[in-house]
Amino acid sequence: MAEDADPNLNLPEVVEEPIVAEPPDVPLPEMSAEKRAMAIGIAGWAVPGLGHALQKMWGRAIVVFVTVGILVFAGASMRGNVFTSHGNDAFDTLGFVADLGTGIFYFGAQHLERNGADVSHAGGDYGTRFLATAGVLNLLAALHAYEAARGRKA
Amino acid sequence: MRMKRHAAGKRERANGMALNHFQAFLLFAAVISVAFGFLGRRNPSDRVKYILWSFFLFLLVGIGIAWAMFPFSR
């Protein structure tokens, strides 16, 4: 029957368009985006750079991991004080919170310091500052990753 | 001579990494500047400018404070 059809008929050409699934108009629930951002922030704190890596910010992830790692390694190698939760005063507790900011590197620093801290010389004192700075820097990076996950300009 | 060097090496190992004040200061300034540059700027050229400027300011402020404190150090 198709052979009987007049070839001069101007039938519209059928163009096959790829089938693309349209995104649903329903916006993501507010809480799930917030929870995701929180999870990214916590991941960034636990493993330096992971918060950025989860968002495919590879350069920032590597730099955060390396800089926090260098500071922790230098601080522990200089025999800085790695504070524990059994502090004697508020400054020890603050130091513990700052050191804990390095996430898993905190345990690495404890492992590196086999001879214990020695703040009787300047190197040990510098080491203590390096460790605290590493923790605060990592907390700053985790906060940055959290803000980026929430869609703020980063 | 060899014994002296051996003793010094042993002491250094016991004391950990031995950096003088200026080396520790340079290491700190460099590492923090790089971290701030990458976190604070997105464009690569802006990052380089920020890192260099931040490093320079770290040195300037650190040496400035050290210089201001020098008369009281003895």
Backbone of each chain as ProteinMPNN parsed JSONL, in Angstrom:
{"seq_chain_A": "MAEDADPNLNLPEVVEEPIVAEPPDVPLPEMSAEKRAMAIGIAGWAVPGLGHALQKMWGRAIVVFVTVGILVFAGASMRGNVFTSHGNDAFDTLGFVADLGTGIFYFGAQHLERNGADVSHAGGDYGTRFLATAGVLNLLAALHAYEAARGRKA", "coords_chain_A": {"N_chain_A": [[0.823, -1.205, 0.0], [1.985, 1.16, 0.609], [3.45, 1.682, -1.59], [1.645, 2.711, -3.334], [1.271, 5.3, -2.651], [1.357, 8.794, -3.422], [4.352, 10.123, -4.57], [4.829, 12.817, -4.726], [3.558, 14.107, -2.749], [3.641, 16.476, -0.135], [4.678, 15.598, 2.541], [5.265, 16.144, 5.994], [8.554, 15.862, 7.249], [9.637, 13.351, 9.429], [11.367, 13.895, 12.235], [13.591, 12.313, 14.282], [13.815, 12.818, 17.574], [16.078, 12.834, 20.304], [15.215, 11.159, 23.259], [14.852, 12.832, 26.142], [14.994, 12.849, 29.529], [13.13, 14.969, 31.443], [14.044, 17.13, 34.103], [12.511, 16.806, 37.248], [10.038, 19.13, 38.34], [9.779, 19.469, 40.952], [11.24, 20.91, 43.736], [14.278, 20.099, 45.541], [13.991, 18.782, 48.785], [14.352, 21.045, 51.493], [15.639, 20.286, 53.851], [17.184, 18.055, 53.153], [19.186, 19.057, 51.495], [20.465, 20.676, 53.302], [21.301, 18.798, 55.151], [23.048, 17.347, 53.599], [25.019, 19.251, 53.124], [25.923, 19.565, 55.712], [26.951, 17.026, 56.2], [29.044, 17.045, 54.387], [30.619, 19.048, 55.484], [31.346, 17.845, 57.915], [32.728, 15.636, 56.957], [34.853, 16.958, 55.761], [36.095, 17.946, 58.001], [36.834, 15.574, 59.357], [38.535, 14.166, 57.565], [41.042, 15.912, 56.242], [40.418, 17.991, 53.487], [38.592, 16.308, 52.28], [35.98, 17.241, 52.222], [35.997, 19.148, 50.19], [36.815, 17.529, 48.106], [34.624, 15.862, 47.747], [32.955, 17.558, 46.471], [34.113, 17.836, 44.102], [36.138, 19.718, 43.964], [39.04, 19.665, 43.258], [41.641, 20.844, 43.347], [41.585, 22.514, 45.618], [41.027, 20.579, 47.517], [43.334, 18.966, 47.487], [45.275, 20.836, 48.23], [44.417, 21.599, 50.809], [44.642, 19.149, 52.155], [47.412, 18.664, 51.908], [48.636, 20.985, 53.055], [47.625, 21.014, 55.701], [48.598, 18.549, 56.458], [51.409, 18.969, 56.249], [51.789, 20.903, 58.25], [50.998, 19.469, 60.539], [52.814, 17.332, 60.487], [55.274, 18.729, 60.665], [54.888, 20.039, 63.119], [54.604, 17.88, 64.922], [57.048, 16.637, 64.496], [58.757, 18.541, 65.472], [58.424, 18.203, 68.047], [56.17, 19.267, 69.316], [53.444, 20.077, 71.554], [50.957, 17.737, 71.779], [47.816, 18.021, 72.634], [45.727, 16.367, 75.018], [42.508, 14.97, 75.971], [42.506, 15.04, 78.673], [43.015, 17.538, 80.07], [44.632, 20.027, 82.169], [43.829, 22.619, 82.606], [41.865, 25.422, 81.31], [43.237, 26.299, 79.073], [44.583, 24.064, 78.172], [42.396, 22.563, 77.399], [41.395, 24.146, 75.35], [43.547, 23.95, 73.606], [43.379, 21.239, 73.043], [40.955, 21.147, 71.66], [41.66, 22.676, 69.435], [43.728, 21.091, 68.37], [42.308, 18.785, 67.822], [40.916, 19.589, 65.67], [42.301, 18.838, 63.42], [41.333, 16.441, 62.608], [41.636, 13.149, 61.425], [44.356, 13.346, 61.391], [45.139, 14.023, 63.879], [45.508, 11.7, 65.354], [47.595, 10.695, 63.923], [49.572, 12.545, 64.558], [49.923, 11.996, 67.259], [50.952, 9.472, 67.021], [53.312, 9.985, 65.683], [54.842, 11.336, 67.528], [56.818, 9.839, 69.287], [58.643, 10.171, 71.309], [57.412, 11.892, 72.978], [56.198, 15.199, 73.961], [58.254, 18.152, 73.905], [58.625, 21.038, 75.168], [60.556, 22.598, 76.162], [62.44, 23.821, 74.67], [62.716, 26.196, 71.921], [61.862, 25.057, 69.508], [59.992, 23.044, 70.172], [57.982, 24.607, 71.2], [57.234, 26.077, 68.951], [56.338, 23.912, 67.467], [54.027, 23.193, 68.887], [52.401, 25.365, 68.275], [52.225, 25.061, 65.522], [50.765, 22.695, 65.308], [48.319, 23.44, 66.481], [47.582, 25.454, 64.709], [47.275, 23.975, 62.369], [44.981, 22.52, 63.005], [43.038, 24.561, 63.328], [43.12, 25.683, 60.81], [42.174, 23.548, 59.288], [39.587, 23.374, 60.274], [38.601, 25.769, 59.321], [38.741, 25.248, 56.577], [36.907, 23.152, 56.422], [34.587, 24.49, 57.099], [34.449, 26.19, 54.931], [34.013, 24.333, 52.883], [31.511, 23.43, 53.673], [29.967, 25.766, 53.385], [30.219, 26.115, 50.633], [28.86, 23.851, 49.773], [26.339, 24.533, 50.523], [25.718, 26.276, 48.607], [26.664, 28.803, 48.667], [28.755, 31.465, 47.477], [31.942, 30.414, 46.678]], "CA_chain_A": [[0.0, 0.0, 0.0], [2.856, 2.326, 0.694], [3.957, 1.977, -2.93], [0.61, 3.447, -4.037], [1.226, 6.699, -2.207], [1.938, 9.74, -4.365], [5.648, 10.609, -4.044], [4.896, 14.281, -4.73], [2.888, 14.665, -1.567], [4.584, 17.124, 0.788], [4.461, 15.163, 3.926], [6.332, 16.64, 6.902], [9.551, 14.85, 7.614], [9.635, 12.991, 10.858], [12.725, 13.955, 12.799], [13.637, 11.603, 15.559], [14.541, 13.57, 18.614], [16.448, 11.975, 21.44], [14.321, 11.276, 24.424], [15.59, 13.322, 27.302], [14.13, 12.931, 30.71], [13.163, 16.313, 32.022], [14.151, 17.091, 35.569], [11.222, 17.106, 37.89], [9.909, 20.506, 38.805], [9.709, 19.493, 42.418], [12.559, 21.229, 44.294], [14.763, 19.187, 46.566], [13.593, 19.219, 50.123], [15.348, 21.936, 52.125], [16.408, 19.589, 54.88], [18.155, 17.122, 52.603], [20.33, 19.856, 51.049], [21.165, 21.125, 54.512], [21.956, 17.62, 55.733], [24.176, 17.013, 52.726], [26.07, 20.238, 53.401], [26.466, 19.247, 57.041], [27.771, 15.812, 56.051], [30.271, 17.446, 53.689], [31.428, 19.77, 56.466], [31.905, 16.883, 58.883], [33.733, 14.847, 56.224], [36.011, 17.837, 55.597], [36.804, 18.014, 59.279], [37.394, 14.265, 59.706], [39.678, 13.926, 56.672], [41.3, 17.209, 55.61], [40.288, 18.041, 52.026], [37.535, 15.425, 51.77], [34.786, 18.053, 51.966], [36.137, 19.738, 48.856], [36.904, 16.443, 47.121], [33.263, 15.38, 47.485], [32.312, 18.522, 45.565], [34.984, 17.857, 42.924], [37.065, 20.853, 43.991], [40.241, 18.851, 43.471], [42.792, 21.677, 43.724], [41.436, 22.918, 47.02], [41.106, 19.369, 48.344], [44.744, 18.558, 47.603], [46.014, 21.86, 48.99], [44.043, 21.503, 52.233], [45.236, 17.922, 52.688], [48.877, 18.795, 51.98], [49.051, 22.025, 54.002], [47.344, 20.541, 57.071], [49.552, 17.459, 56.692], [52.747, 19.533, 56.491], [51.805, 21.55, 59.564], [50.944, 18.433, 61.574], [54.087, 16.602, 60.461], [56.325, 19.609, 61.206], [54.609, 20.267, 64.539], [54.915, 16.677, 65.697], [58.485, 16.39, 64.386], [59.453, 19.506, 66.33], [58.035, 17.783, 69.409], [55.163, 20.15, 69.886], [52.536, 19.44, 72.5], [49.66, 17.262, 71.271], [46.978, 18.033, 73.84], [44.749, 15.279, 75.157], [41.251, 15.408, 76.611], [42.708, 15.135, 80.13], [43.755, 18.779, 80.309], [44.625, 20.534, 83.549], [43.141, 23.908, 82.697], [41.085, 25.801, 80.119], [44.122, 26.428, 77.918], [44.802, 22.703, 77.659], [41.165, 22.157, 76.705], [41.379, 24.885, 74.078], [44.577, 23.319, 72.76], [42.844, 19.944, 72.606], [39.938, 21.421, 70.628], [42.38, 23.11, 68.226], [44.431, 19.927, 67.798], [41.302, 17.849, 67.315], [40.468, 20.126, 64.385], [43.017, 18.202, 62.309], [40.644, 15.196, 62.224], [42.406, 11.905, 61.604], [45.777, 13.665, 61.56], [45.401, 14.119, 65.325], [46.056, 10.411, 65.784], [48.904, 10.615, 63.268], [50.516, 13.361, 65.335], [50.23, 11.247, 68.479], [51.786, 8.336, 66.633], [54.63, 10.507, 65.277], [55.587, 11.796, 68.7], [57.108, 8.68, 70.133], [59.41, 10.608, 72.486], [56.623, 12.846, 73.756], [56.419, 16.621, 73.667], [59.35, 18.815, 74.615], [58.472, 22.481, 74.929], [61.599, 23.31, 76.899], [63.191, 24.604, 73.693], [61.831, 26.968, 71.031], [61.299, 24.182, 68.481], [58.794, 22.409, 70.706], [56.945, 25.633, 71.324], [56.758, 26.295, 67.581], [55.59, 22.721, 67.081], [52.694, 23.291, 69.487], [51.632, 26.359, 67.48], [51.974, 24.471, 64.197], [49.674, 21.717, 65.435], [47.064, 24.176, 66.713], [47.243, 26.147, 63.458], [46.778, 22.959, 61.43], [43.599, 22.217, 63.387], [42.16, 25.702, 63.031], [43.067, 25.802, 59.341], [41.286, 22.499, 58.773], [38.208, 23.756, 60.611], [38.25, 26.821, 58.363], [38.512, 24.594, 55.28], [35.65, 22.392, 56.526], [33.516, 25.499, 57.053], [34.42, 26.639, 53.536], [33.361, 23.267, 52.113], [30.099, 23.45, 54.081], [29.335, 26.93, 52.744], [30.153, 25.836, 49.188], [27.8, 22.856, 49.568], [25.044, 25.216, 50.687], [25.492, 27.109, 47.43], [27.24, 30.14, 48.799], [29.898, 31.68, 46.583], [33.187, 29.97, 47.326]], "C_chain_A": [[0.85, 1.245, 0.0], [3.375, 2.693, -0.679], [2.946, 2.791, -3.727], [0.593, 4.928, -3.694], [1.932, 7.596, -3.204], [3.247, 10.297, -3.809], [5.73, 12.127, -4.001], [4.189, 14.928, -3.537], [3.915, 15.266, -0.618], [4.249, 16.747, 2.231], [5.591, 15.719, 4.812], [7.284, 15.507, 7.293], [9.509, 14.594, 9.117], [11.079, 12.997, 11.341], [12.699, 13.269, 14.156], [14.464, 12.391, 16.561], [14.906, 12.626, 19.75], [15.519, 12.223, 22.631], [15.151, 11.674, 25.642], [14.618, 13.448, 28.467], [14.244, 14.324, 31.322], [13.271, 16.222, 33.534], [12.816, 17.439, 36.189], [11.21, 18.532, 38.42], [9.907, 20.612, 40.328], [11.093, 19.826, 42.979], [12.96, 20.236, 45.377], [14.317, 19.684, 47.931], [14.727, 20.002, 50.782], [16.249, 21.181, 53.092], [17.474, 18.684, 54.291], [19.386, 17.871, 52.095], [21.162, 20.305, 52.246], [21.925, 19.957, 55.155], [23.179, 17.223, 54.926], [25.337, 17.955, 52.996], [26.741, 19.95, 54.74], [27.383, 18.025, 56.958], [29.094, 16.145, 55.371], [31.205, 18.193, 54.65], [32.097, 18.824, 57.451], [32.984, 16.025, 58.217], [35.014, 15.661, 56.041], [36.802, 17.985, 56.886], [37.523, 16.684, 59.575], [38.618, 13.935, 58.857], [39.945, 15.232, 55.928], [41.229, 17.135, 54.077], [39.141, 17.219, 51.477], [36.261, 16.209, 51.444], [34.82, 18.695, 50.597], [36.171, 18.654, 47.787], [35.51, 15.916, 46.772], [32.498, 16.309, 46.548], [33.147, 18.735, 44.297], [35.829, 19.133, 42.827], [38.448, 20.262, 44.279], [41.434, 19.67, 43.943], [42.745, 22.049, 45.191], [41.576, 21.706, 47.943], [42.563, 18.969, 48.564], [45.513, 19.549, 48.465], [45.678, 21.788, 50.483], [44.697, 20.275, 52.862], [46.745, 18.099, 52.905], [49.289, 19.833, 53.028], [48.79, 21.598, 55.451], [48.324, 19.415, 57.422], [50.947, 17.973, 56.997], [52.822, 20.142, 57.893], [51.794, 20.511, 60.693], [52.277, 17.69, 61.654], [55.203, 17.45, 61.072], [56.124, 19.807, 62.709], [54.974, 19.066, 65.394], [56.414, 16.377, 65.65], [59.296, 17.352, 65.247], [59.12, 19.274, 67.809], [57.13, 18.8, 70.085], [54.207, 19.369, 70.774], [51.234, 19.032, 71.791], [48.759, 17.115, 72.494], [46.009, 16.858, 73.834], [43.499, 15.82, 75.872], [41.408, 15.562, 78.126], [43.528, 16.383, 80.461], [43.645, 19.241, 81.754], [43.848, 21.836, 83.676], [42.442, 24.221, 81.367], [41.971, 25.902, 78.881], [44.439, 25.07, 77.301], [43.587, 22.222, 76.868], [41.064, 22.852, 75.357], [42.384, 24.29, 73.093], [44.098, 21.993, 72.213], [41.823, 20.142, 71.486], [40.624, 21.821, 69.32], [43.076, 21.932, 67.566], [43.459, 18.94, 67.172], [40.746, 18.31, 65.96], [41.164, 19.484, 63.201], [42.383, 16.878, 61.885], [41.526, 13.983, 62.46], [43.887, 12.183, 61.806], [46.139, 13.805, 63.04], [46.045, 12.822, 65.822], [47.422, 10.174, 65.14], [49.957, 11.378, 64.049], [50.898, 12.63, 66.621], [51.169, 10.085, 68.173], [53.205, 8.797, 66.288], [55.487, 10.872, 66.487], [55.859, 10.648, 69.656], [57.833, 9.099, 71.411], [58.638, 11.589, 73.358], [56.983, 14.279, 73.419], [57.606, 17.141, 74.458], [59.272, 20.308, 74.293], [59.497, 23.287, 75.722], [62.499, 24.1, 75.946], [62.208, 25.21, 72.679], [61.152, 26.083, 69.991], [60.007, 23.526, 68.935], [57.637, 23.377, 70.823], [56.351, 25.963, 69.941], [55.896, 25.121, 67.128], [54.171, 22.741, 67.623], [51.821, 24.243, 68.683], [51.284, 25.793, 66.106], [50.788, 23.512, 64.255], [48.328, 22.421, 65.622], [46.615, 24.884, 65.433], [46.686, 25.165, 62.429], [45.309, 22.649, 61.723], [42.644, 23.335, 63.023], [42.022, 25.895, 61.521], [42.127, 24.756, 58.747], [39.826, 22.798, 59.097], [37.71, 24.841, 59.654], [37.927, 26.216, 56.99], [37.204, 23.812, 55.29], [34.454, 23.342, 56.456], [33.343, 26.026, 55.622], [33.7, 25.613, 52.662], [31.861, 23.234, 52.414], [29.354, 24.591, 53.394], [29.193, 26.714, 51.236], [29.04, 24.843, 48.892], [26.417, 23.479, 49.723], [24.743, 26.154, 49.525], [25.987, 28.526, 47.564], [28.439, 30.252, 47.873], [31.186, 31.302, 47.305], [34.331, 29.942, 46.323]], "O_chain_A": [[0.461, 2.272, -0.557], [3.704, 3.851, -0.935], [3.313, 3.482, -4.678], [-0.044, 5.719, -4.39], [2.964, 7.23, -3.766], [3.269, 10.871, -2.72], [6.595, 12.679, -3.322], [4.23, 16.145, -3.355], [4.938, 14.646, -0.328], [3.629, 17.494, 2.988], [6.748, 15.749, 4.394], [6.881, 14.388, 7.611], [9.365, 15.504, 9.933], [11.901, 12.195, 10.899], [11.905, 13.598, 15.039], [15.666, 12.59, 16.386], [14.136, 11.734, 20.108], [15.12, 13.348, 22.932], [16.029, 10.938, 26.093], [13.565, 14.078, 28.367], [15.333, 14.78, 31.668], [12.67, 15.352, 34.164], [12.086, 18.29, 35.68], [12.223, 19.061, 38.878], [10.018, 21.696, 40.9], [12.041, 19.085, 42.719], [12.119, 19.622, 46.034], [14.28, 20.889, 48.18], [15.901, 19.661, 50.644], [17.459, 21.406, 53.146], [18.557, 18.553, 54.862], [20.508, 17.386, 52.243], [22.393, 20.311, 52.205], [23.045, 20.12, 55.637], [24.205, 16.82, 55.475], [26.489, 17.53, 53.089], [27.958, 20.074, 54.884], [28.452, 17.995, 57.568], [30.138, 15.6, 55.728], [32.419, 17.996, 54.63], [33.273, 18.985, 57.779], [34.014, 15.724, 58.82], [36.119, 15.129, 56.151], [38.024, 18.131, 56.866], [38.681, 16.68, 59.992], [39.631, 13.473, 59.384], [39.154, 15.622, 55.069], [41.902, 16.313, 53.456], [38.748, 17.403, 50.325], [35.548, 15.875, 50.498], [33.798, 18.781, 49.917], [35.628, 18.83, 46.696], [35.251, 15.565, 45.621], [31.523, 15.907, 45.913], [32.922, 19.672, 43.531], [36.187, 19.566, 41.732], [38.955, 20.35, 45.397], [42.163, 19.244, 44.839], [43.732, 21.918, 45.914], [42.17, 21.799, 49.017], [42.973, 18.671, 49.685], [46.304, 19.157, 49.323], [46.569, 21.906, 51.324], [45.239, 20.348, 53.965], [47.28, 17.73, 53.951], [50.204, 19.58, 53.812], [49.636, 21.798, 56.322], [48.817, 19.342, 58.548], [51.605, 17.47, 57.908], [53.786, 19.926, 58.627], [52.504, 20.666, 61.686], [52.803, 17.448, 62.741], [55.984, 16.964, 61.89], [57.082, 19.749, 63.479], [55.578, 19.209, 66.457], [56.99, 15.919, 66.638], [60.391, 17.017, 65.697], [59.492, 20.057, 68.683], [57.302, 19.141, 71.255], [54.176, 18.139, 70.738], [50.508, 19.88, 71.272], [48.927, 16.192, 73.291], [45.54, 16.42, 72.784], [43.457, 16.97, 76.31], [40.548, 16.145, 78.786], [44.601, 16.291, 81.057], [42.701, 18.898, 82.466], [43.277, 22.126, 84.727], [42.429, 23.411, 80.441], [41.521, 25.627, 77.769], [44.551, 24.934, 76.083], [43.712, 21.574, 75.829], [40.698, 22.241, 74.353], [42.102, 24.149, 71.903], [44.371, 21.652, 71.062], [41.82, 19.411, 70.496], [40.234, 21.376, 68.241], [43.024, 21.782, 66.345], [43.74, 18.338, 66.136], [40.18, 17.518, 65.206], [40.667, 19.575, 62.079], [42.83, 16.257, 60.921], [42.088, 13.803, 63.54], [44.604, 11.336, 62.341], [47.31, 13.714, 63.406], [46.997, 12.843, 66.603], [48.295, 9.537, 65.73], [51.093, 10.923, 64.189], [52.061, 12.643, 67.024], [52.058, 9.76, 68.959], [54.177, 8.093, 66.562], [56.71, 10.731, 66.461], [55.213, 10.512, 70.694], [57.669, 8.478, 72.461], [59.157, 12.064, 74.369], [57.94, 14.543, 72.692], [57.923, 16.639, 75.536], [59.79, 20.768, 73.276], [59.338, 24.49, 75.93], [63.249, 24.968, 76.393], [61.049, 24.807, 72.589], [60.001, 26.323, 69.628], [59.039, 23.458, 68.178], [56.48, 23.032, 70.583], [55.138, 26.105, 69.788], [54.86, 25.306, 66.49], [53.226, 22.362, 66.931], [50.647, 23.966, 68.438], [50.189, 26.017, 65.591], [49.925, 23.511, 63.376], [47.329, 22.05, 65.006], [45.427, 24.913, 65.112], [45.741, 25.483, 61.706], [44.496, 22.531, 60.806], [41.569, 23.092, 62.476], [40.947, 26.228, 61.021], [41.376, 25.044, 57.816], [38.934, 22.513, 58.297], [36.553, 24.833, 59.234], [36.969, 26.619, 56.331], [36.474, 23.801, 54.299], [33.439, 23.033, 55.831], [32.224, 26.274, 55.171], [32.883, 25.969, 51.812], [31.044, 23.035, 51.515], [28.249, 24.405, 52.886], [28.181, 27.082, 50.639], [28.349, 24.968, 47.88], [25.445, 23.011, 49.129], [23.668, 26.75, 49.452], [25.763, 29.359, 46.685], [29.062, 29.248, 47.528], [31.48, 31.8, 48.392], [35.457, 29.595, 46.68]]}, "seq_chain_B": "MRMKRHAAGKRERANGMALNHFQAFLLFAAVISVAFGFLGRRNPSDRVKYILWSFFLFLLVGIGIAWAMFPFSR", "coords_chain_B": {"N_chain_B": [[86.125, 13.997, 66.097], [84.314, 12.652, 64.466], [82.851, 11.396, 66.438], [81.769, 13.582, 67.707], [80.084, 14.562, 65.73], [78.371, 12.421, 65.507], [77.201, 12.44, 68.026], [75.894, 14.871, 67.898], [74.064, 14.352, 65.87], [72.555, 12.383, 67.083], [71.447, 13.831, 69.168], [69.918, 15.617, 67.737], [68.045, 13.933, 66.583], [66.711, 13.135, 68.856], [65.65, 15.54, 69.679], [63.921, 16.006, 67.651], [62.694, 17.48, 64.567], [64.865, 20.03, 63.656], [64.502, 23.306, 63.462], [65.418, 26.67, 62.955], [64.36, 29.872, 64.324], [63.743, 31.599, 62.173], [63.468, 29.875, 59.978], [61.302, 28.299, 60.765], [59.387, 30.267, 60.845], [59.311, 31.066, 58.138], [58.393, 28.687, 56.946], [55.867, 28.42, 58.133], [54.611, 30.809, 57.222], [54.65, 30.383, 54.443], [53.132, 28.014, 54.068], [50.617, 28.682, 55.17], [49.94, 30.855, 53.574], [49.647, 29.686, 51.037], [47.469, 27.985, 51.533], [45.464, 29.868, 52.221], [45.361, 31.297, 49.836], [44.346, 29.394, 48.01], [41.897, 28.781, 49.166], [40.663, 31.215, 49.286], [40.563, 32.426, 46.763], [39.477, 31.925, 43.351], [40.261, 32.081, 40.676], [43.219, 31.166, 38.897], [45.368, 33.048, 38.436], [44.68, 35.079, 40.171], [44.934, 33.68, 42.499], [47.708, 33.204, 42.663], [48.657, 35.828, 42.904], [47.457, 36.523, 45.317], [48.618, 34.677, 47.069], [51.353, 35.4, 46.971], [51.224, 38.045, 47.87], [50.084, 37.727, 50.407], [52.071, 36.154, 51.61], [54.21, 37.943, 51.571], [53.175, 39.942, 53.265], [52.945, 38.49, 55.641], [55.667, 38.102, 56.199], [56.494, 40.755, 56.431], [54.961, 41.765, 58.612], [55.681, 39.947, 60.626], [58.509, 40.268, 60.838], [58.511, 42.955, 61.383], [57.2, 43.071, 63.891], [59.008, 41.566, 65.377], [61.224, 43.213, 65.225], [60.277, 45.487, 66.524], [60.039, 44.464, 69.053], [62.594, 43.946, 69.766], [64.234, 45.811, 71.36], [63.291, 45.27, 73.915], [64.078, 42.769, 74.525], [66.368, 42.257, 75.904]], "CA_chain_B": [[85.265, 14.754, 65.167], [83.199, 11.796, 64.062], [82.035, 11.171, 67.636], [81.023, 14.821, 67.944], [79.004, 14.623, 64.741], [77.436, 11.352, 65.868], [76.449, 12.911, 69.204], [74.993, 15.948, 67.447], [72.976, 13.717, 65.126], [71.705, 11.686, 68.051], [70.716, 14.857, 69.908], [68.926, 16.179, 66.816], [66.953, 12.967, 66.461], [65.946, 13.16, 70.108], [64.917, 16.8, 69.739], [63.022, 16.083, 66.508], [63.117, 18.366, 63.486], [65.483, 21.236, 64.229], [64.392, 24.501, 62.622], [65.606, 27.884, 63.752], [63.177, 30.735, 64.367], [63.41, 32.151, 60.857], [63.007, 28.778, 59.112], [59.93, 27.963, 61.196], [58.566, 31.419, 60.434], [59.138, 30.978, 56.679], [57.549, 27.519, 56.659], [54.514, 28.771, 58.555], [54.068, 31.826, 56.309], [54.452, 29.806, 53.107], [52.033, 27.036, 54.085], [49.343, 29.366, 55.408], [49.644, 31.693, 52.401], [49.136, 28.812, 49.969], [46.116, 27.543, 51.917], [44.556, 31.019, 52.097], [45.229, 31.623, 48.412], [43.462, 28.432, 47.335], [40.543, 28.841, 49.723], [40.08, 32.548, 49.131], [40.443, 32.865, 45.37], [39.132, 30.845, 42.432], [41.054, 32.248, 39.458], [44.637, 30.841, 39.174], [46.254, 34.222, 38.525], [44.322, 35.749, 41.435], [45.501, 32.875, 43.59], [49.156, 33.462, 42.747], [48.819, 37.182, 43.446], [47.049, 36.502, 46.731], [49.629, 33.913, 47.824], [52.575, 36.216, 47.082], [50.919, 39.223, 48.692], [49.894, 37.243, 51.774], [53.392, 35.746, 52.102], [54.97, 39.184, 51.804], [52.636, 40.608, 54.463], [53.359, 37.684, 56.805], [57.074, 38.425, 56.487], [56.583, 42.163, 56.858], [54.401, 41.922, 59.959], [56.5, 39.155, 61.555], [59.805, 40.928, 61.056], [58.205, 44.243, 62.018], [56.937, 42.849, 65.32], [60.278, 41.137, 65.984], [62.079, 44.391, 65.299], [59.719, 46.358, 67.561], [60.254, 43.837, 70.372], [64.019, 43.721, 70.009], [64.803, 46.566, 72.49], [62.836, 44.749, 75.212], [64.474, 41.364, 74.643], [67.563, 42.09, 76.757]], "C_chain_B": [[84.02, 13.936, 64.799], [82.251, 11.565, 65.245], [81.157, 12.384, 67.926], [79.814, 14.887, 67.007], [77.924, 13.59, 65.074], [76.555, 11.805, 67.044], [75.452, 13.992, 68.808], [73.794, 15.361, 66.706], [71.991, 13.036, 66.053], [70.827, 12.689, 68.807], [69.589, 15.422, 69.034], [67.729, 15.243, 66.656], [66.069, 12.991, 67.693], [65.102, 14.424, 70.196], [63.922, 16.94, 68.59], [63.585, 17.012, 65.45], [63.665, 19.667, 64.088], [65.406, 22.378, 63.224], [64.681, 25.71, 63.503], [64.362, 28.763, 63.618], [62.755, 31.172, 62.964], [62.891, 31.069, 59.908], [61.569, 28.382, 59.462], [58.953, 29.041, 60.738], [58.277, 31.364, 58.93], [58.203, 29.826, 56.304], [56.084, 27.824, 56.977], [53.869, 29.74, 57.556], [53.749, 31.227, 54.939], [53.227, 28.89, 53.084], [50.678, 27.733, 54.244], [48.956, 30.232, 54.2], [49.051, 30.86, 51.268], [47.7, 28.375, 50.285], [45.11, 28.683, 51.766], [44.306, 31.363, 50.627], [44.249, 30.699, 47.714], [42.031, 28.507, 47.869], [39.861, 30.168, 49.391], [39.851, 33.002, 47.706], [40.181, 31.676, 44.463], [40.01, 30.876, 41.173], [42.537, 31.976, 39.74], [45.544, 32.065, 39.299], [45.96, 35.02, 39.798], [44.924, 35.006, 42.627], [46.983, 33.175, 43.771], [49.409, 34.83, 43.365], [48.531, 37.199, 44.944], [48.096, 35.799, 47.59], [50.877, 34.765, 48.04], [52.359, 37.404, 48.014], [50.782, 38.816, 50.163], [51.242, 36.844, 52.397], [54.237, 36.967, 52.448], [54.484, 39.878, 53.085], [52.968, 39.833, 55.738], [54.788, 38.055, 57.206], [57.188, 39.83, 57.063], [56.116, 42.323, 58.308], [55.261, 41.165, 60.983], [57.818, 39.829, 61.881], [59.591, 42.274, 61.744], [57.979, 44.094, 63.517], [58.236, 42.44, 66.036], [61.204, 42.334, 66.197], [61.592, 45.332, 66.419], [59.976, 45.791, 68.955], [61.722, 43.737, 70.738], [64.571, 44.521, 71.191], [64.421, 45.996, 73.858], [63.329, 43.324, 75.475], [65.702, 41.182, 75.525], [67.592, 43.105, 77.875]], "O_chain_B": [[82.886, 14.414, 64.811], [81.03, 11.541, 65.089], [79.998, 12.265, 68.322], [78.698, 15.212, 67.412], [76.729, 13.852, 64.939], [75.343, 11.587, 67.056], [74.326, 14.034, 69.302], [72.659, 15.806, 66.883], [70.777, 13.09, 65.857], [69.646, 12.447, 69.054], [68.478, 15.672, 69.501], [66.577, 15.674, 66.6], [64.846, 12.883, 67.601], [63.986, 14.4, 70.715], [63.155, 17.902, 68.559], [64.782, 17.3, 65.425], [63.016, 20.311, 64.912], [66.158, 22.409, 62.25], [64.246, 25.77, 64.653], [63.431, 28.43, 62.885], [61.577, 31.124, 62.611], [61.977, 31.319, 59.123], [60.736, 28.161, 58.582], [57.84, 28.75, 60.301], [57.145, 31.585, 58.499], [57.33, 29.977, 55.45], [55.186, 27.523, 56.191], [52.744, 29.529, 57.105], [52.711, 31.524, 54.348], [52.39, 28.984, 52.186], [49.717, 27.414, 53.543], [47.78, 30.325, 53.851], [48.085, 31.265, 50.622], [46.83, 28.395, 49.415], [44.018, 28.477, 51.237], [43.184, 31.679, 50.232], [43.418, 31.148, 46.924], [41.071, 28.321, 47.121], [38.641, 30.233, 49.236], [39.022, 33.879, 47.465], [40.602, 30.557, 44.756], [40.442, 29.836, 40.675], [43.072, 32.495, 40.719], [46.401, 32.108, 40.182], [46.868, 35.567, 40.424], [45.357, 35.605, 43.611], [47.454, 33.374, 44.891], [50.263, 34.98, 44.239], [49.261, 37.806, 45.728], [48.425, 36.252, 48.687], [51.397, 34.846, 49.153], [53.212, 37.721, 48.842], [51.306, 39.489, 51.051], [51.517, 37.155, 53.556], [54.894, 37.01, 53.488], [55.292, 40.344, 53.889], [53.236, 40.427, 56.783], [55.083, 38.289, 58.378], [57.886, 40.06, 58.05], [56.799, 42.941, 59.125], [55.534, 41.675, 62.069], [58.2, 39.949, 63.045], [60.392, 42.684, 62.584], [58.492, 44.878, 64.315], [58.524, 42.9, 67.141], [61.876, 42.442, 67.222], [62.396, 45.896, 67.161], [60.116, 46.541, 69.92], [62.06, 43.474, 71.892], [65.328, 43.956, 71.98], [65.129, 46.207, 74.842], [63.035, 42.743, 76.519], [66.045, 40.049, 75.863], [68.522, 43.108, 78.682]]}, "name": "protein", "num_of_chains": 2, "seq": "MAEDADPNLNLPEVVEEPIVAEPPDVPLPEMSAEKRAMAIGIAGWAVPGLGHALQKMWGRAIVVFVTVGILVFAGASMRGNVFTSHGNDAFDTLGFVADLGTGIFYFGAQHLERNGADVSHAGGDYGTRFLATAGVLNLLAALHAYEAARGRKAMRMKRHAAGKRERANGMALNHFQAFLLFAAVISVAFGFLGRRNPSDRVKYILWSFFLFLLVGIGIAWAMFPFSR"}
